[in-house]
């Protein structure tokens, strides 16, 4: 039995209504505010670490290294306890863009796939999320290096 054009249109309309009903809606301004708050808190914590390390007499480079190390450690520990994913879900890009988000993207697959073993679980899946970030970061730095080198040869820089 062949469907008529009006039946197809009704089905299409019903499907569009269904998609509209189940598609989550997001408030862009609220998401940006949450990202700003979470990212700002992470940055304030980092600045506090830098200030404290500086008060201990560490130079800026060493203080920066300690700051990065402690933020990554905190992110991995919070990921292990299931806290950082909740922060990232609420804060969005504010939690995913800083170095803590990168540490979370490496630790989360390792934790998730640990039951599959050291090699086929953790070893194969650890860079599932972070891999593209590393790849495009290296490619972008290479591309910018080539542009800089050409600019240097041409006397632009």
C-alpha positions, 0 to 999 in steps of 0.5 A, spaced: 500 500 500 502 506 497 502 512 502 499 518 499 503 525 499 498 528 505 500 522 509 508 523 508 507 530 510 503 528 516 509 523 518 514 529 517 511 534 521 510 529 527 517 527 526 519 534 526 515 536 532 518 529 536 525 532 534 523 539 537 521 536 543 527 531 545 532 536 542 535 540 548 535 547 548 541 551 551 541 558 553 548 561 550 548 567 555 548 562 561 553 557 558 558 563 557 557 565 564 558 559 567 564 558 563 566 564 565 565 563 572 569 556 572 574 558 568 575 564 572 576 560 578 581 555 575 585 561 573 584 564 580 587 558 583 592 558 578 594 565 580 594 563 588 599 557 586 603 562 582 603 567 588 604 562 593 610 559 590 613 566 588 612 568 596 617 562 597 622 565 593 621 561 586 623 564 580 617 565 575 619 559 571 619 554 576 613 557 580 609 556 573 612 549 572 609 548 579 602 551 578 601 547 572 603 540 575 599 542 581 593 544 577 594 537 572 594 533 579 588 536 582 584 535 575 586 528 575 585 526 582 578 530 581 577 526 575 578 519 579 573 521 584 568 523 578 568 530 581 571 534 575 566 531 569 561 534 573 564 541 574 566 540 566 558 539 565 556 545 569 562 549 566 563 547 559 568 550 556 571 554 562 573 547 565 575 544 558 579 549 555 585 550 561 590 545 562 586 542 567 581 540 562 587 537 558 589 533 564 581 530 564 581 528 557 587 524 558 585 521 565 578 520 563 579 514 558 584 511 562 580 510 568 574 508 564 578 503 560 582 500 565 578 494 566 580 492 559 587 491 561 594 495 561 595 495 554 588 494 550 585 498 555 589 504 558 594 504 553 590 504 547 584 508 549 588 513 553 589 519 548 582 517 545 580 524 547 586 528 547 589 525 541 586 530 536 588 536 540 595 534 540 595 532 533 592 539 531 596 543 536 603 540 533 600 541 526 598 548 528 605 550 531 608 547 525 604 551 520 606 557 524 613 555 524 613 555 517 610 561 516 614 565 521 620 562 517 618 564 510 616 571 513 623 571 516 627 569 510 622 575 506 624 580 511 617 581 514 619 579 521 
